[in-house]
Amino acid sequence: MIVLTNLVKRYQQHEVLRGVSLTVADGEVCVLLGPSGGGKSTLLRTINGLESFDSGSIRVNDIVLNAAVGPERDAALLLIRKRVGMVFQQFNLFPHRSVLENVTEAPIHVLKQSREAAVLNARRILARVGMADKEHARPGSLSGGQQQRVAIARTLAMNPEAILFDEPTSALDPRTTADVISVMTDLAASGQRMIVVTHAMSFARTVAHQVHILHAGRIAESGPPEQIFEDPQQAITREFLSEAARA
Amino acid sequence: MLGDVRLILLFIFAACLLPPVTSVADDGLDQIRLRGTVVWGADQEGGGPFIYPDPDDPTRLLGFEVELAQLIAEHLGVTAVFSQGQWDKLPDLLDRGDIDLVLNGYEWTSNRGERYGLSIPYYIYELQLLGRATDESLTSWDDLLKPVDGRKRKVSSLGGSAAQDYVEQFGGDSIDMALFEGATDAMDATALGLSGIDANVQDLPIWRFYAKGFPQLRPIGAPVGRGFYVAMTRKADQDLLRAVNDILLKALQDGRLHRIFAKYGMWNDTQRMRGLETDESGGFIGSPAPAADGDDQDAATVSYEPSGGWTVIQQRGGLLVKSAGMTILLSITAMPIAVFIGLLIALARLYGPWYLGKPAAVYVEVVRGTPLVLQLYLIYFLTPKLLDIIFPGMELTINAFAAAVMGLAINYSAYEAEIYRGGILSIPRGQMEAAISLGMSRSLALRRIIIPQATRLVLPPMTNDFIALFKDTAVCSVITVVELSKQYYIQARSAGAIVELGLLTALLYLAMSYPLSVMTNRLEKKLNQERRG
């Protein structure tokens, strides 16, 4: 269970998040939609502490993260990051390591797995995302879609309770986007809990359990995809959906 | 988060404070006898007739001061051990306790007398004005005061010498001076008329020794500015000073001193002005027996023999190659330390709390903003004093090699820190974010992800610095480390083979730096390929 309660974040005078509360249940796929600058990525990045926040709280199972900085927060963050993975728009693979090493790095050095166990697990995961034949390649030699699938594998190797996807296909062309979406759909089907910031409407419509429309730092509307897409209640939602359809 | 880094910083700090140390005892006469050696300091670069490499075997030393040191050692019943030091730094070496005695043409002055124990003179020197043989316009000291072609006369001399003082007192504002580090350099420049130099003022014994090598120069007027060469001890070592006085007196009276100076063509009637010479029966010799040819000079059996060509390379090349070994040793020891300190400084500036970051920034500015030679000097001469304050009574000191490595490492660490900082800053922010979102602590992320990538980026500029460091080791001669450059100056000046040995020295430096250049290029190529995948 991930519970965000009344999150507020300011950049100087500007409020980026104005009291966001939402709950992601186990096994649930939660998609954040909304116009650019609405606070989607910021919200996602606060969950694993890449961004700080000014008030409110975040709970991941039994770990509570408060706004106050200090050693307590640092300790909580380290725990959350071990259990919650993150996939970036720009992949952020480690260019000085091979595909396989990218995937085994954290299991070996953070989870203290044996090298053999980590490699075995990494090969299984790379096969699952369709990258088994590239384990010795350097990230620089891969296409964007291939890199993003390795990045997902890298996150999966930590056996995360939830994965945060920050616009995972925005830097990709349509063909490789489809590969990545198919991996994500596959993951969702296996019961992987995830929170996804995306512009891929079809993914939201077919895979999400809950969709949240974020606008100007607030959740404008929440609901299952059928309701959001077929029967939006808020003017903001309708405007966003029609604009997204035109694009 | 940076706990381990902090620990390492602390360790480095401690390591800097306690470099390889050797304990020196208080070098009183008792200690010298206990040790069985008397350590005397001089600068071979000053050359003949004082102390210079034997042309037939440049690993051996010749010179009247070498023989004087042996004389003194014999009298004390110990062995004489020579210690190389830069001429103007010899008093500092006395203070540091590295040497017991300075024997290197140091003139008696009242200032020196206040700080150091000065012996009775072992030699009474005079100064000789030298002009070009072809220059008819210069025939006396007074001619120096007359401008030629509307410009003042220019006189060369050894910097910081009695000759410089004499010319300045004599000429005041009417004479320009050109100061040189080596006596033969000043004579060379005068013979060639470089930068408008008209004349040279030289210690008479130096002129006597080198006259054969400078046929373009001629003495002008009678010798002037009489003064005393004295041996120098620490002020506190009065027993040693008295023992030196005893043997000098004895050797003067029994003719041993006469024989030494005659060998180098330095004995003259001026030496008798002390009025201390006695004959075998103990009777005073008031008036010298007239010399056969009317000259007051005894014929020199040893003097300057300029050499050159292939012979000089064969004779002295081996010494240069050996000194190149010291250059390499200094560089390969100092550079890794510099890189390591540099990395820690860069990390402290980028990720450390303010109480590490601020001092690190100040460190970089201070170290970059002051000359290497000053840093070396401070480390070498100040560390023993600091150690004495921190650990009173333990008599700890730092040896010259360790001080040289430390100085070079500290100096270069500031540059490497900036290179590393730039390298780390150019790693995209997403790398750190990806690493910490995988549950890595910041220090683990730095170790495994950021620093390895940054290191690849900084290798080429650091190799460039490494090449620069090779050349900067030359500065270490100020703290008595004889490396390639110093050895070149010593050998080239005593052999008069500036060109031949200069080319060889340049070749040796090139042989050291060129492989590094090749390595850098290969490295860059490889890294670029890696980045492309």
Contacts between the chains, C-beta under 8 A, distances in Angstrom:
chain1	res1	chain2	res2	distance
A	48	B	437	5.4
A	49	B	436	8.0
A	50	B	433	5.6
A	50	B	436	7.7
A	50	B	437	6.7
A	74	B	1	7.4
A	78	B	439	6.6
A	78	B	441	6.7
A	81	B	436	6.3
A	81	B	437	5.6
A	81	B	438	7.1
A	81	B	439	4.5
A	82	B	439	3.8
A	85	B	437	7.1
A	85	B	438	7.5
A	86	B	433	7.8
A	86	B	434	7.6
A	86	B	437	4.0
A	88	B	430	6.0
A	88	B	433	7.1
A	88	B	434	6.5
A	90	B	428	7.8
A	90	B	430	5.5
A	92	B	428	7.5
A	92	B	430	3.8
A	92	B	431	6.1
A	92	B	433	6.6
A	92	B	434	3.7
A	93	B	434	7.6
A	94	B	431	6.9
A	94	B	434	7.3
A	94	B	435	7.8
A	94	B	449	5.7
A	94	B	453	7.7
A	95	B	453	6.9
A	95	B	531	6.8
A	96	B	452	5.5
A	96	B	453	5.2
A	96	B	456	6.7
A	96	B	530	7.6
A	105	B	438	7.3
A	105	B	448	6.6
A	105	B	449	7.9
A	106	B	438	3.9
A	106	B	439	6.1
A	106	B	440	6.6
A	109	B	440	6.9
A	109	B	444	6.1
A	109	B	448	6.1
A	110	B	438	6.4
A	110	B	439	4.3
A	110	B	440	5.8
A	110	B	444	7.4
A	111	B	439	7.7
A	137	B	533	7.1
A	138	B	530	6.9
A	138	B	533	4.4
A	139	B	533	7.5
A	140	B	530	7.9
A	140	B	531	5.9
A	140	B	532	6.0
A	140	B	533	3.7
A	141	B	532	7.6
A	141	B	533	2.9
A	142	B	533	7.7
A	151	B	434	7.9
A	154	B	438	7.1
A	155	B	438	7.6
A	158	B	438	6.3
A	158	B	439	6.6
